Amino acid sequence: MPSLIEIRRRIRSFKNMRQITKAMKMVSAAKLRRAQDRVIAARPYTESMQRMLANVAQAVSEQNEDELHPLLARRPEDRIQILLVTADGGLAGAFNANVIRAAQKFMAERPNAQFKMELMGRKGRDFFARRHKDITGQHTTLFQKVVRYEDALDIARKVIERFEKGEIDAVYLIVNHFKSVMAPQLKLERILPAELPTVEPGKEDMRVDYIFEQPPAELLAALLPRYVEGQLFRAMLESYAAYQAARMTAMEAASTNAGELIDKETLNMNRVRQASITREIIEIVSGASALA
């Protein structure tokens, strides 16, 4: 049976641990609020861009434009670029592990394809740097402070250039989206070749009839890179918000577990103290009986 000193040492350690996890939860909650505001602010831009692309694409099809933009070119997916978005830190449950497993499963389902990886986040870099030989980029400082549009722009332009040159046949994005505080939503989506949005059935009357100064095909060519850049930037914002939510949830669970351990060890300490007092009383009574 452990001594009282050892039990008190355990209780003190658990209390210190609970204090740390509560502080980390509060920090993540504050960061989550700011990240959530940025995600909500970015979503209308992406939705507006999708509606505009749908209308412009409809105008291009009505004018029977035969020229195909390079970002729309579909080829057999023999060389695939993966954009993997993880976090720079851990202590967030299965947040990073789920993204990494999704990437491994995606590659295992395509054994004949060649994969190139663009790793955003330290956790993804640490895992695949020793396991995958063809890494086109490692970005481990994207999420240290504030997610910047310039970082997403640089990465998007690099993969767009490689796709236009024919060095890769498709670009897939694997990322956790912010769905709720309790659980992120893992998404695997293809961003190149670009999938043009279409006007939803029954909403044809809501389509905007633009007056084009340029031919619609030229306007579409100018919008497509912006659309890809916006998708990547939104994914980075979603991932950061989802990470802070997962971290906050994990720290709350750790604080609860620490509290349960404190209660358990406190009960154990009281039992040890009671047993010690009972033993001392028995010894006193036995000594008094021997002297009588």
C-alpha positions, 0 to 999 in steps of 0.5 A, spaced: 500 500 500 502 506 498 504 511 503 501 518 505 507 522 502 506 518 496 499 519 495 499 526 497 505 527 491 500 524 486 494 528 488 499 534 487 501 532 481 494 531 478 492 538 481 498 541 477 496 537 471 489 540 471 491 547 472 495 546 466 490 543 462 484 548 464 489 554 462 490 550 455 483 550 454 482 557 455 487 559 450 484 555 445 477 557 446 480 564 445 484 562 439 477 559 436 473 565 437 478 569 433 479 563 428 471 562 427 470 569 426 475 569 420 472 562 417 465 565 417 467 571 414 471 567 408 465 563 407 461 568 403 467 570 398 467 563 396 460 562 395 460 568 391 465 566 387 462 559 386 456 563 383 459 567 379 463 562 376 457 558 375 454 564 371 460 565 367 461 558 365 454 558 363 455 564 358 461 560 355 457 554 354 452 558 351 457 562 346 460 555 344 467 556 346 471 550 344 477 553 347 479 549 354 482 552 359 489 549 362 486 548 369 480 545 366 484 539 362 482 532 364 488 527 364 489 520 366 491 521 374 497 518 373 501 523 377 497 526 383 499 532 387 496 531 395 496 538 399 496 535 406 493 540 411 495 538 419 497 542 425 503 544 428 502 542 434 498 536 438 494 535 444 488 535 440 485 528 440 485 524 433 485 531 429 492 530 425 492 522 425 485 522 421 488 527 416 494 522 415 490 516 415 486 519 410 492 520 406 495 513 406 488 510 405 488 515 398 494 513 396 493 505 397 487 505 393 491 508 387 497 503 387 499 505 380 499 512 381 505 517 383 504 521 388 507 528 390 506 531 397 505 538 399 505 538 407 502 544 411 503 543 418 509 540 422 505 534 424 504 532 417 511 533 415 514 529 421 510 523 419 511 523 411 518 526 411 521 519 413 516 515 409 515 519 403 520 520 398 517 525 393 515 531 397 515 538 393 514 543 399 514 543 407 511 549 411 511 548 418 510 556 420 503 557 417 499 556 423 503 559 428 500 566 429 495 568 423 493 564 417 495 569 411 492 569 404 499 570 402 502 563 404 496 560 401 497 564 394 504 562 394 502 554 394 496 555 390 500 558 384 506 553 385 501 547 384 497 551 378 504 552 375 505 545 375 499 543 373 499 547 367 506 545 365 503 538 365 508 535 371 502 533 375 495 530 372 490 532 379 491 536 385 487 533 391 486 537 398 486 533 404 484 537 410 479 538 417 473 543 416 470 546 422 463 543 423 462 544 430 466 545 436 465 537 438 468 534 432 471 536 425 469 534 418 475 530 414 474 532 407 478 530 401 476 534 395 479 535 388 481 542 386 485 541 380 482 540 374 477 545 377 470 543 377 466 548 375 460 550 379 453 549 375 447 553 376 442 549 381 436 546 377 430 550 379 434 556 380 435 558 372 431 564 373 436 567 379 442 566 374 445 573 373 445 576 366 452 579 366 454 584 361 461 582 359 466 587 357 471 581 355 469 575 352 466 570 357 472 565 356 477 570 358 473 572 364 473 565 366 480 564 365 482 570 370 477 567 375 479 560 375 486 561 379 483 566 384 477 560 385 483 555 386 487 560 391 480 562 395 479 554 396 486 553 399 486 559 403 479 557 406 481 550 407 487 553 411 482 557 415 477 551 416 483 547 419 486 552 424 479 553 427 478 545 427 484 544 430 483 549 436 476 546 437 479 539 437 484 542 442 479 545 447 475 539 447 481 534 448 483 539 454 476 539 457 476 532 457 483 532 460 481 536 466 475 532 467 480 526 467 485 529 472 479 531 477 476 524 477 484 522 479 484 527 484 477 524 487 480 517 487 487 518 490 483 523 495 479 517 497 485 512 497 488 517 502 483 517 507 482 510 507 490 509 508 489 515 514 483 511 517 487 505 517 493 508 520 489 511 525 485 504 527 492 501 527 495 506 532 488 505 537 489 498 537 496 498 539 495 503 544 489 499 547 493 492 546 499 496 550 494 498 556 491 491 556 498 488 557 500 493 563 493 492 566 
